[in-house]
């Protein structure tokens, strides 16, 4: 069944609706007939965006605001480097209109660029990034010159090829992070080693989920990722046993490493901790 893309921004505040329509206008003006479609995706399309969140993290004031995630679909003969340069002009016009600098406290724009051919290829091959955009995205501009492809049912051979591709990408990335962990261990930079070990596990869990479902979760939480992966590979349950206080402590060190190993000056991990975790992570990679 053909999925019709949404066009309404009514779930957003009036100011955000105005901003997005203005951004779309600027993009069309700078790109001209190179622009085929402009699609809002991500948190602002779904409605779970963060307007502004300020807090104290590990003694440091921080803030977070969701970006406007915008896909610009261009003609097949468009030069991506030229398009990227022109989009910077659109971005600058938007911030000038808002009366603020590029990195001021206003919603930032995150552009990605795809040709209509490549975007449709991603849909027909059921790559979840592309199919999610078509399903959840909101069309801000449509030249009317092109049509988006339909997602089709893959045959077993195509499913196998896509699963293998996803697996190889994530597994290779995990091995590179594992090399980084060993490097930082030898350098005595144990916090960085812990962060890299977290990334090894994150990518390995994604590899399992992608292989079995062709879809993965937009998460960094190893506890949640491992629960999802266990439904496809129960053997990984033995990688991080948590039946003793020491096993639980080691897992919590790894779990917290994604943020705290980089930003919390009170996060402490020892050489012995890293060595113990590396053996666990290597087992996960073997599985």
N, C-alpha and C positions, 0 to 999 in steps of 0.2 A: 504494500500500500504506500502511495506517495505521501510523504510527510510535508505538510505545508508549514513553512517557517512563520513564526510569530512576527508581528509588526508593531504591536502595541507596547508602549512604555508606561502605561497607566499605573503600573505597580510601583513606580518610582516617584519621588517628590518632584514638584514642578521645576525646581531649579536644575535637578539632574536631567530631566527631560529636555530642558532648554539647552543645557551644556552639550548633550549628546547630539542633538539636531544641529547645533552650531559646529561641532567637530566634524560631523558628516559633510556639512556644507563646505567647510574649509578643505577637507580631503578631496572632494569632487573638484573644487576650484583649482587646487594645485596640481592634481593629476590629469584633469581633463578627460579625454576619451579613453585614457588608459585604465580608468576605474570602472569595473563591472559591478561590483557589489561591496557593501560595507555592512559587516555583521558584528553586533555586540554579543559577546559570549562571557562565560565566567560568572562571577558572583553577582554582578549588576544585572545580568540577564536572568539569573535564577532567583534573585531577590534576597540572597543571604550575604550581602555585602556588609562591610564595616565602614561606617561613616567616619568615625574617629575614635580611637581607643588609646588612651594615655595611661601609663602605669609606671611603677618603679620596679625594675627588674635587676636584682642583684646589686642594688644601690645606685643604679643608673636610670635616669628618666628616659623612657622610650615612648614612641607613639607608633600606631599602625593605622593605615587607611587603605582600603581596597582600591586598586587601580580600575580604570575603564579598560577592559580587555577588548580590543577591537581588531577584527580580521578584515584586511583589505584584499579583495580579490581583483586581480588585474588581468588584462589581456595576456594571451600566451606569449606575445612577442615583447612584453615589457621587460626592461632592464631593472633587476631588483635593486642594484646599488643606486640607480637614479631615482627609483621610487622611494627608497629609504631616505634619500636626501630631501626629496620633496615633502615627505611626511614630516620631517623635522621642521619645515617651514609651517606646516599646518599646526604642529604642536606649539611652536612659538607664538603663532597668532592666537591660539586658544588661551595661553597664559597671559598674553598681553591684554586680551579681552577681560580676563579675570582680574587684571590689575596686580598680578603677582609674578614673582620669579619662577623659574623652572622647577626649583626644589622647595617652594614655599608650601604652606599648609593648605593645599588644594588637591583635589582628586587628580592624580597623574594619569597619563595615557600610555598604555602598553600596546603598540601596534605589532601585529605579525602580518606577513605578506605571503600570498600564494597566488599562482596563476590559476585561472579557471580549470585548466587541464589537470594540474596537479591536485587541486582540491577535489575535483570529481573523481580522480583516480583513487584518492584516499577513501572516499565514500564507498565506491564500488568494491574496494578491497576490505571494507568493514574495519578500517583502522579507527579505534575508539575515539581518538582525539577529534577526527573529522566528523564521525557520526554523532558524537556528543554535541558538537557545535551546531550541526543541522537540526538536532532534536531540541536543544535548549536555547539556541541563539535567537536573536531578534534582528530582523533585517532593517537596517537604518537607511539603506539606499540600494536601489536595483536599477541598472541601466536598461533592463529589458532585453538586452542582446543575448543573454545566455540563460541556460537552465541548469539547476543543480541535478546531479545524477541521483538515481534511486539506489538505496542500499539493497543489495540482492543477497540471496542465500548462497553461501559459499559451498562448494563441494568438498569432500573429505580431503582431497589432495591440496586444495587451496588453504583449508584450515590448518593442515599440517605444515605447509610452507610458512604461513603467517606465524603460527605458534613457534616454529623453529627460529624464525627471524627475531621475534620478541625475546625468546630465551637467550639467543646468542648475544644480543645487544646488552641485556641486563647482566648476564653472567660475565661477559668480558669486562664490563664496567666494574663489577664487584671484585674481580681479580686485580684490577688496577688499584682499587682502594685498599685491597689487602696488601699489595706491595707497598703502598704508602704507609700503612700501619706499621709494617716491619721496618721501614726506613726511619720513621719517627721514634719507634722503640729504640733503635740503635743510636739515635741522636739524643735520647733522653728526654724527648718532648712527649711525655706520656699523655697529656690531654689531647694533643693532636692525633696521637695513635688511637685513643679512645673514639674520637670523632670519626676517624676513618673506618674503624671497626663497625661503628653504627651504620655507616654507609654501605659497607660490605653486606651486612645483614638485610638492610632495607632493600637493596637491589636483588639479593637472592630471593627474598620473599616475593618481591614483584615478579621475578622470573617465574616462580612457581605459579602464581595466580594468573599471569598472562598466558602461560603455556596451556593451562587447563580451561581458561575462560575467554581468552583474547581480550581481557579487560583487567584493569588494575585499579586500586583505590588511591585516591589523592591524599595519602597519609604518610606521615613520618613515624608514627607511633608503632614501635616494633611489637608491642603486645597485641595490638589489633591486627597488624599485618600477619603475625605468626598464627593467630587464631584462624584467619581466612585461609592461610596456606595449609594448615593442618587438615582442612576439609578435603584437600586433594592429595596430601602426602603426610600421613599420620606419623611416619618415621621421624619427622623433624621434631616431634615432641620430646625426644631424648636428648636434643642438642643443649637445651637450657633447662635442666631439671631444677625445680624450685622447692624441693622438699626439706632443705636445711637452711639455716640462717645465712650461711656463707654463699650457698647457691643463689639465694634471693638477693643478697647484697651485690654479687657480681652482675646479675641481670639488671638490677636497678642502676648500677653504674653505666652499663651499656645503654639502657633505655634513656637516661638523662643526658647522655653524651652529645646528642644532636645539638642541643642548645647550651647546656651548662659547661661542657668542655671548652667552649669558645668564649662564653660571656660571664660565667660565674667564677670569680676569683677564689671562692671557697670550695670549688669542686676539686676534689683530690683523688687521683688514681695513681697507683704505684706500678713499678716495673713488674712486680709479681702479679698484680691484677691484670695487666696487659698480656702477660705471657699465658695466664690461665684463660683469658678470653680468646686469645688467638687460637688456642687449641680447640675451643668450642666452635669458633667461627669457621675454622678449617674443616671441621666435621660437617657443618652445615653445607659448605661448598661441595664436599665429597658426595653428600646425599643428593 
